[in-house]
């Protein structure tokens, strides 16, 4: 599977280099069902689609939204989670910036991860604010903490995690800027593998494992203890 590490709580590496996260648990269980070994490939986000199409991996994931543009190139699984993008600002500016409209002003800088849906969405709706593109999620957080940008836009789950990790320094605006379904990507020709995954996903949801993983990784901080494990 190809993904870009550092997208907590979906896929991230512990201090010892071990992969952990919601997507990791999901694919470990899927690999076990198929009786195969799960091999993780860590690459920059802009490289995951080319890697999939070149046959370097069978799936791509990473809090990936279903879009019409992407569906022209790859197939998507059934949705694994419903999410959306949020705006994160410096906590000291929470009275100044309360909505996207407040941020869409001359001189305002908003950070996005290159090629993600927040990038595409803001490119369409912003009239005055300027978009700054970065390679990693860590870069987005640092840009706001160091006052190089006024805000960053990213998936709401990651945004909340960043706020919790940097208490008193970051603030998530209450309204999401858009809503979207997250899914796993696969080559269009691999129809049987896609069918297998969707069947697994359906069974996982029915047997309670999905709800347990959502609660553990997406609704609590319990998983963070794994980051320190060796």
N, C-alpha and C positions, 0 to 999 in steps of 0.2 A: 504494500500500500504506500502511495506517495502522499506526503503532507508536508506542512511547514511547522516545525516545532515552535512552541512558545505561544500557542493559542489556547491558553487556559480558559475553562477547565476541560476542553475537548481533547487536546493533545499537547503534552508538555513533557520535558525530560526532567528527571530528578537530579540531585547533585551528583549521583553516580552514573548518570546517563540512561537510566531506565525510563522507558516510555510509560506514561500514566495518563489517565483522562477518560472521559465518557466514550469517545470514539475508539480508544484503545481497548477498553473492556468489550465494547460491542464487536470489534473485529477479532479479538481473541476468542470469543465465544463462537463466532461464525467460522473461524479457522478450525476450531475444535470439532464443530459439527461436520466439516468437510474432511476432517482428519489430515489437515495439512499444516505446515508451519507458517506462522505470520512473520513476514519480513517487512520491516519498516524502512522507508527511504525518506530522508529528511532533505528537502530542497526548498529554495525560495518559492514564495507563492506564485510568482509569475511563471515559474517553470513547471508547475504541476500538470497543467493541461498538455503541454508538449510532451512531457514524460509519459503520460497516459497514452497519448496517440502514437508515440514511438514504441510502445510495448514494454517500457521499463517497469511498469506496475499494472496491476489488474483493476485497482480502484484508486480514486483520489477522494480526499475528504479534508475537512478543516473548517467547520462552521460554514459550509458552502451553500449559498442560496441558489434556488432554482430560478433561472432567468431564460427568457426566450432566446436571447443571444447565445447563451451557453448550450441550449437545447439544439441549436443548429449543428453543433460540433460533437456533443456527447449525449449519452442517455443518463437519466437520473433515476435513482431508486425512489420508492415511496418516501414521503417525508419522514425524517427521523426526529424533527423537533420544529416547533413554530417559534420564530423569534423576530427580530427587527433590529434596526440600527439606532443607537442613541448618541447624543452629543455629551462630551465630557469637557468641563472647563476647570480652571483654577478655582478653588473654593473661595478665594478672596474676591472673585468677580461674580458670585452667585446673585447679587442684587442687580448687577449691571446686565448680565445675560440670563434670561429666563426662557427664551424660545429661539427657534431657528431664525425667526424674523429679526430678533435683537442682534443676532450675530451677522446677518447679511448687510453689513455696512462697509463703507470704504475704510481700508486699513486693517480690517479684521482678517486674521489668518486661521484657516482650519486645516488640520492634518488628517490625512487618510492613508490607508495602506494601498499601495499601487494595485489597481485592477480589481479591487473588491467592490461590492455593490454600493457601499457608501460613497465611494469615488464616483461611480456612474450616476447615482442619484443626485448628489450635490452638484455635479457638473451640469445637470439639466436645470436645477431649480435656483441655484445661486445667481444673483445679479451683480452684486458688488463685492462681497467677500472673496478672498483669494484662496485657492486650494493648494496645499503643499503635500506632495506625495513622498511616502517613506516605504522602506522595504519590509520592516518588521513591526509587530505590535509594540514591542519594547520601545522602538523609536517614537511611536505616537505618544506614549506616556511621557517619555523624556522630553519631548518637544514642548508639552504643556508645563511640565514641572520646571523646566528651565526658561519658561516664558518666551520661547521661540515661536510658538503659535498660541492663539487664544483658546483653541479647542481642538479636540480630535473626535472623529466619528468612527464608530466601530460597533460590532454586534453588541446588543444590550447586555448579554451575559458577561462578556469580557469587560465591558464598561463598568458594570457593577463590581466585578472582581478587582478591577484597577482602583476603584473608589475605596473599597474595603482595605486594600493593601496600602493605600496612601491616604489614610484617614486624616482629616483636617487640611489636606492639600488639594484633593480633587473632588469634584462635585458633578454628578450625573443629572442632566436636565430631566424633568419628570416625564415629558412627552417624547415618545419615540418618533423619529423622523419618517420611518416607514415600517411595514411589517412584511415578513417573508417566511417561506418554508425552507428549512435546511435539509439537505439530502446528500447522498453519496453519488459520486460520478463514476461512470463506466463507459467503455467503448461501445458504440452503437451495434457493432457486430456480435458482441458477447451477450446475446439475448438469454441464453440458458443460464449463464452465471447471474445475470440480473434477476431472473425468475427465482433462482435459488436464494439470493440475498433477500428478496422481498418476502419469500416464504419464511425464512429465518426471522426477519423483523416482525412479521405478524405473530409468529409463535412466541417470540421474546416478549411482545406486548401482552399476550394472553396469559403467559405463565407468571407474570409479576416481576420478572427480571428487569424489564425496561423501566418500570416505575421505581424500582429500587435504585437503579443506576442514575435516573434523573434526580431523585431525592439526594443521593450521595454526592454526585458531582456538580449538579446545576442549582441545587437549592440550599446547600450547606457548605461550610468550609472544611468539613471533615477530611476531604481528600488531600488537603494541603500537608497533612502529616506525612504522606507518602513522598513528598518532595525531598525530605531529609533522609529517607531510607537509603542504605548503601547496598 
